[in-house]
């Protein structure tokens, strides 16, 4: 098992990419804690994989700190953190996005990583290393119209992952980023900005060379590799899981 005896914390783990990441990590031997605003959903996934669940808001420092504490193993270790929780507004013209929507984008997609870093870094430094994986997006590399402010948050996640990697390398803390292309998650219709019909899906799929949207398993497998010892010399990378979309 590739993550045997490791402890992991996955935010936004009650559904979608996060649930698949949690399930994959548990299958590969990790003790997984799920943090999600949807407490019932987190409990359901945790029960299925033999992990722990913490109901919490990633935009709140106190909630993040509680999740980090809960995720630490008996020896106080926290080996892996996956900052997966994310949000978007509905695809629409730039001038139609409200200030409230803008603030929530940055709170969930960027501020959450600030809070998580401040909470988990002392633990990882004390134990001599760790792995942080941020879920960015191809939207921060090859943006689509109608999602400008969302795109900017993912551009921030992509870049801050590289900057964190450089700064934290002396602490033997690896930081990488996974950048998915659009996938069939609960946010799909918001990303598309049109009803989720086979015809509308086909339009988006036509822009992906490998001919399909991303699936949760694709993101989970990428995170598994980056979290494993097989990637011990990889840090600061943005791994595009996009079927060729950003080529």
Secondary structure, 3 states (H helix, E strand, C coil): CCCCCCEEEEECCCCHHHHHHHHHHHHCCCEEEEEECCHHHHHHHHHHHCCEEEECCCCCHHHHHHHHHHHCCCCCCCCEEEECCCCCCCCCCHHHCCHHHHHHHHHHHHHHHHHHHHHHHHHHHHHCCEEEEEECCHHHCCCCCCCHHHHHHHHHHHHHHHHHHHHHHHHCEEEEEEEECCECCCCHHHHHCCCCCHHHHHHHHCCCCCCCCECHHHHHHHHHHHHCHHHCCCCCCEEEECCCCCC
